[in-house]
Amino acid sequence: MVSPTYVAVGLIAWAFSVHLPLVYTVLGLGWLLPTLELIGYKRNNQIYIDLAHNLANYLITVYAIGGLFGTIITVFLAGLLPVFTNIAGALLWPVWGVAIVFGVAIALPFIGFYYRGFGRISPMKHVAVGYGMAISLTVIPAMFRLVFAFINYPAGVEVFKDTSSIVGFTLGINWSQVFLNPTYVPLFLATLFGAIAMTGILINSIFGWRYAVDKSEYRLVGYRISNWVGLVFGILYAIFAGLYLYEVYLYSPTVAWSIFGKPPAYLPQGLYAVYQPTMILSNVLYLDIALGIVLLVLIALSFKYISRPISALKLVLVLALMISAEVMNGLAHLPYAIVPPLAAVPVLVKAYGLQFTLQVADTLKVSTLLTPQLNALLQLVAEEPGLLYGSLVLFAAFNALLLYVIYAALSWKWTPQAIRVEK
């Protein structure tokens, strides 16, 4: 029978694989739309403005869906990993709070104001609103990526032995060190540039596909611009993703061991049993590198050819690369929910002894933090396997529908356009 850990992690991974493509494209379009609009006004070219106006439909169409799945992830974490949620929430509640405020109270009104503002406010004021929208959208991943960096390497966390605590210790946090987490900046920049690159490739793929039946200048201009966006920001993503992996190697032994396939050279053999990962995901890393190289070749070919097969392949591959990289990064933490920092081991051993140090590490494992109710759920599925198979069919159908929504929202073109550049 499948273990509760795999069920919990699998559900959260699925929710992330739906949530992230949506929020990545929302973030990417947040920066692309006002930039396209600004270029259109500067060049007195209506096509750029039409692109910004039409592509804004995507934000309206999927922002709520992406946010909904963000909520689903939170519910899964609270329901399946209540102790972890309590630890992360108690330590990082200002981070969660800022992300939620910007996601609901600031970014959402900005999106609505930007979308409804076309033709209703002056061009430069509307562009300024667009960049305000982009900044507010960027604050959300800036906060949540800090949580991911914290899971890799809990910088600023202090452990205190506490016999009155259920787990035998309490945690404190030094906020002056939290934002200095060495894995944070490269992870955030890789996320930002990756989101813009993925958005560019998606637009290029869909516009290339639609160009076969709509050989308009609108499609051609959008195709060419998005191809450059995919290339330039894809290279930036690769640079900062590589830097992120380098920092992970230095500071997060379990994640590094899982992703690279062998323990870091600096890890003492005596601690192998503590930091050994549940999964070796080096093949996934090699697959992601291969996908990136294939995408680079396809982007290069797209400068010469507008091909439906190439466009379809790019659309599938860029989504596969993004989801694969994110899921790999998430699964590499196992067996830990929060990877204990290597530098803390000698400090805790000296202060409280080896047994207490091992107790702290064991408490941070996913299996320790799981809710016991999962066992009852697994027993039910074992007796009624149709529940599992039916759920898998529904998951597949939903993901296929979501892919169509992405395609429809990004390919939507309103005619005639009501917005014109002021002479």
C-alpha positions in Angstrom: 0.0 0.0 0.0 1.2 3.5 -0.8 2.6 5.3 2.3 0.9 8.4 3.8 4.0 10.4 3.0 3.7 9.7 -0.7 0.0 10.5 -0.7 0.5 13.8 1.0 3.4 14.8 -1.1 1.7 13.6 -4.3 -1.4 15.7 -3.6 0.7 18.8 -2.8 2.8 18.3 -5.9 -0.3 18.0 -8.1 -1.7 21.2 -6.7 1.6 22.9 -7.4 1.8 21.6 -10.9 -1.6 23.3 -11.6 -0.9 26.4 -9.6 2.5 27.3 -10.9 1.9 27.4 -14.7 -1.0 29.8 -14.1 0.8 32.1 -11.7 4.0 32.0 -13.7 2.2 33.3 -16.8 0.3 35.9 -14.8 3.6 37.1 -13.4 5.2 37.1 -16.9 2.4 39.0 -18.5 2.4 41.4 -15.6 5.8 42.7 -16.8 5.2 42.1 -20.6 1.9 43.9 -21.0 2.9 47.4 -19.8 6.2 47.1 -21.7 4.3 46.2 -24.9 2.0 49.1 -24.4 4.8 51.5 -23.7 6.6 50.4 -26.9 3.4 50.9 -28.8 3.0 54.4 -27.6 6.6 55.3 -28.2 6.6 53.8 -31.7 3.1 54.9 -32.5 2.3 51.3 -33.4 -1.2 50.1 -32.5 -0.3 46.4 -32.8 1.7 46.5 -29.6 -1.2 48.1 -27.8 -3.6 45.5 -29.2 -1.3 42.7 -28.0 -1.2 44.2 -24.5 -5.0 44.6 -24.5 -5.8 41.2 -25.8 -3.3 39.3 -23.7 -4.7 41.0 -20.6 -7.7 38.6 -21.1 -5.4 35.9 -19.7 -5.0 37.6 -16.4 -8.7 38.1 -16.1 -9.4 34.5 -17.1 -6.9 32.5 -14.9 -5.8 34.7 -12.0 -8.6 33.5 -9.8 -8.0 29.8 -10.8 -4.3 30.1 -10.0 -5.1 31.8 -6.7 -7.7 29.1 -5.9 -5.0 26.4 -6.3 -2.7 28.4 -4.1 -5.5 28.2 -1.5 -5.8 24.4 -2.1 -2.1 24.0 -1.4 -2.5 25.9 1.9 -5.4 23.6 2.8 -3.4 20.5 1.9 -0.5 21.8 4.0 -2.8 22.6 7.0 -4.7 19.3 6.7 -1.9 16.9 5.9 1.1 18.6 7.6 -0.5 20.5 10.5 2.7 20.6 12.6 4.8 21.9 9.7 2.2 24.5 8.9 2.2 25.5 12.6 6.0 25.8 12.6 6.3 27.7 9.3 3.3 29.9 10.1 4.6 30.8 13.6 8.1 31.5 12.3 7.3 33.2 9.0 3.8 34.7 9.6 4.9 38.1 8.3 6.0 36.6 5.0 2.8 34.7 4.5 0.8 37.8 5.5 2.5 40.1 3.1 2.1 37.6 0.2 -1.6 37.2 1.0 -2.3 40.9 1.3 -0.6 41.6 -2.0 -2.3 38.7 -3.7 -5.8 39.6 -2.6 -5.9 43.2 -1.6 -3.4 44.8 -3.9 -2.5 42.8 -7.0 -6.1 41.8 -7.8 -7.5 45.4 -7.8 -4.4 46.4 -9.9 -5.3 43.8 -12.5 -8.9 44.9 -12.7 -7.9 48.6 -12.9 -5.3 47.9 -15.6 -7.7 45.8 -17.7 -10.6 48.3 -17.4 -8.3 51.3 -17.8 -7.6 50.8 -21.5 -8.9 53.9 -23.3 -10.3 55.3 -20.1 -7.1 57.0 -18.7 -4.2 58.7 -20.4 -1.6 56.3 -22.0 1.3 57.0 -19.7 -0.8 56.8 -16.6 -2.2 53.5 -17.8 1.4 52.2 -18.4 2.3 53.3 -14.8 -0.7 51.4 -13.5 0.6 48.4 -15.5 4.0 48.5 -13.9 2.3 49.0 -10.5 0.4 45.8 -11.2 3.7 44.0 -12.2 5.5 45.1 -9.0 2.5 44.0 -6.8 2.4 40.6 -8.6 6.2 40.2 -8.1 5.9 40.7 -4.3 3.9 37.5 -4.0 6.5 35.1 -5.3 9.2 37.2 -3.6 7.6 36.3 -0.3 6.7 32.6 -1.1 10.2 31.9 -2.5 11.6 33.0 0.9 9.6 30.2 2.4 11.1 27.7 -0.2 14.6 29.1 0.7 13.8 28.6 4.4 12.9 24.9 3.7 16.2 24.4 1.9 18.2 26.2 4.6 16.4 27.6 7.7 18.7 30.7 8.0 18.0 32.7 11.2 16.3 29.8 13.0 17.4 29.2 16.6 16.7 26.0 18.5 16.1 26.0 22.3 15.6 22.9 24.4 12.2 23.0 26.1 11.0 20.1 28.2 7.5 21.5 28.3 7.2 21.4 24.5 5.6 18.3 22.9 8.6 17.9 20.6 11.1 18.7 23.3 12.3 22.1 21.9 11.1 25.4 20.7 12.1 27.5 17.7 12.9 31.2 17.4 13.9 33.3 14.4 16.4 36.0 13.8 14.9 38.2 11.2 18.2 40.0 10.4 19.4 36.7 8.9 16.3 35.4 7.2 16.6 37.6 4.0 20.3 36.8 3.9 19.5 33.1 3.1 22.0 32.3 0.3 19.5 30.2 -1.7 16.9 33.0 -1.7 18.1 35.6 -4.2 19.0 33.2 -7.0 15.8 31.2 -6.5 13.7 34.4 -6.6 15.4 35.7 -9.7 15.3 32.3 -11.4 11.5 32.3 -10.7 11.0 35.8 -12.1 13.1 35.4 -15.2 11.7 31.8 -15.7 8.1 33.1 -15.5 8.8 35.8 -18.2 10.6 33.3 -20.4 7.9 30.7 -20.1 5.2 33.3 -20.8 7.1 34.4 -23.9 7.4 30.8 -25.2 3.8 30.1 -24.5 2.7 33.2 -26.4 5.1 32.3 -29.3 3.8 28.8 -29.5 0.2 29.7 -29.5 0.7 32.6 -32.0 2.8 30.4 -34.2 0.0 27.8 -34.2 -2.7 30.4 -34.9 -0.6 32.0 -37.7 -1.5 29.1 -39.9 -5.2 30.2 -40.0 -4.6 33.9 -39.2 -1.7 35.3 -41.2 -2.1 38.8 -39.8 0.5 41.3 -38.9 -0.8 41.1 -35.3 0.1 37.4 -35.1 3.4 37.9 -36.8 4.5 40.8 -34.5 3.4 38.9 -31.4 5.2 35.8 -32.6 8.5 37.6 -33.2 8.5 39.6 -29.9 7.6 36.6 -27.8 10.4 34.6 -29.4 13.0 37.2 -28.3 11.4 37.3 -24.8 11.7 33.5 -24.5 15.3 33.5 -25.7 16.6 36.4 -23.6 14.8 35.5 -20.4 15.3 31.8 -20.9 19.1 32.4 -20.8 18.8 34.6 -17.7 16.7 31.8 -16.1 19.4 29.2 -16.9 22.1 31.4 -15.3 20.2 32.0 -12.0 18.9 28.4 -11.8 22.5 27.3 -12.1 23.5 29.7 -9.3 20.6 28.5 -7.2 21.8 24.9 -7.6 25.3 25.9 -6.6 24.0 27.6 -3.4 21.8 24.6 -2.7 24.9 22.3 -3.0 26.7 24.4 -0.5 24.0 24.8 2.1 21.4 22.0 1.8 22.9 18.6 1.9 19.8 16.5 1.4 18.5 18.6 -1.5 22.0 18.6 -3.1 22.4 14.8 -2.7 18.9 14.2 -4.2 19.4 16.4 -7.2 23.0 15.6 -8.0 22.8 12.0 -7.2 25.6 11.8 -4.6 26.4 13.4 -1.2 28.2 16.7 -1.2 31.9 16.4 -0.8 31.9 18.4 2.4 29.4 16.1 4.2 31.0 13.9 6.8 30.3 10.2 6.3 29.1 10.0 9.9 26.1 12.2 8.9 25.2 10.3 5.7 22.3 8.5 7.6 21.0 11.9 8.8 21.0 13.7 5.4 20.4 10.8 3.0 17.4 11.7 0.7 14.4 9.6 0.0 14.7 10.0 -3.7 17.6 10.3 -6.1 16.4 12.8 -8.8 19.6 13.3 -10.8 17.8 11.8 -13.9 15.2 14.5 -13.6 17.9 17.1 -13.5 19.5 15.7 -16.7 16.0 15.6 -18.3 15.4 19.2 -17.5 18.8 20.2 -19.0 17.9 18.2 -22.1 14.5 19.9 -22.3 16.2 23.3 -22.0 18.6 22.5 -24.8 15.8 21.3 -27.1 13.8 24.4 -26.3 16.8 26.6 -27.2 17.2 24.8 -30.5 13.4 25.2 -31.2 13.5 28.9 -30.3 16.5 29.4 -32.7 14.5 27.6 -35.5 11.5 29.8 -34.8 13.5 32.9 -35.9 13.5 31.3 -39.4 10.3 29.2 -39.5 6.8 29.5 -38.3 5.8 25.9 -37.9 2.8 24.3 -36.3 4.7 21.2 -35.1 7.5 23.3 -33.7 5.0 25.6 -31.9 3.1 22.6 -30.4 6.3 21.0 -29.3 7.5 24.2 -27.6 4.2 24.6 -25.7 4.4 21.1 -24.3 8.1 21.2 -23.5 8.1 24.5 -21.7 5.3 23.4 -19.4 7.0 20.0 -18.9 10.3 21.8 -18.0 8.7 24.2 -15.6 6.6 21.6 -13.8 9.4 19.1 -13.7 11.9 21.6 -12.3 9.5 22.7 -9.6 8.5 19.2 -8.6 12.1 18.1 -8.5 13.0 21.0 -6.2 10.1 20.1 -3.9 10.7 16.3 -3.8 14.4 16.7 -3.2 13.7 17.8 0.4 12.3 14.4 1.3 12.5 12.9 3.9 12.6 16.4 5.4 9.9 19.1 5.4 12.7 21.5 6.6 16.3 20.4 5.9 18.3 20.8 9.1 21.3 23.0 8.5 24.7 21.2 8.7 26.3 24.2 10.6 23.8 23.8 13.4 24.8 20.2 14.1 28.0 20.8 16.1 26.4 23.7 17.9 23.4 21.6 19.1 25.6 18.7 19.9 27.9 20.8 22.1 24.9 22.6 23.8 22.5 19.7 24.3 24.1 16.4 23.2 23.9 14.1 20.2 20.6 12.5 21.1 18.8 15.8 21.3 20.3 16.9 17.9 19.0 13.7 16.3 15.6 14.3 17.9 15.4 17.8 16.3 16.4 16.4 12.9 13.8 13.5 13.1 11.1 16.0 14.1 11.6 17.9 10.9 10.8 14.9 8.7 7.6 14.9 6.7 6.5 11.5 8.1 6.7 12.9 11.6 4.7 16.0 10.7 1.9 14.2 8.9 -1.6 14.0 10.3 -2.5 10.4 11.5 -5.9 10.7 9.7 -4.1 9.9 6.4 -3.8 6.3 7.5 -7.5 6.0 7.7 -7.8 7.5 4.2 -5.3 4.9 2.8 -7.2 2.1 4.4 -10.4 3.3 2.7 -8.6 3.5 -0.7 -7.2 0.0 -0.2 -10.7 -1.3 0.3 -12.2 0.8 -2.5 -9.4 1.2 -5.2 -12.0 2.6 -7.6 -11.8 5.9 -5.6 -8.1 6.2 -6.5 -8.6 5.4 -10.2 -11.6 7.7 -10.5 -9.6 10.5 -8.9 -6.7 10.0 -11.4 -9.1 10.2 -14.3 -10.6 13.4 -13.0 -7.1 14.9 -12.4 -6.1 14.1 -16.0 -9.4 15.6 -17.4 -8.9 18.7 -15.3 -5.3 19.2 -16.4 -6.4 18.8 -20.1 -9.1 21.4 -19.6 -6.7 23.7 -18.0 -4.3 23.4 -20.9 -7.1 24.4 -23.2 -7.9 27.4 -21.0 -4.3 28.6 -21.3 -4.4 28.2 -25.0 -7.8 29.9 -25.4 -7.0 32.8 -23.2 -3.6 33.6 -24.8 -4.9 33.2 -28.4 -8.0 35.3 -27.9 -8.2 38.2 -30.2 -10.9 40.8 -30.1 -11.9 42.6 -33.3 -12.3 45.3 -34.0 -10.1 47.1 -31.4 -11.5 50.1 -29.8 -8.2 51.5 -28.5 -6.1 53.7 -30.8 -2.9 55.5 -30.4 -3.5 59.2 -29.9 -2.1 61.2 -32.8 
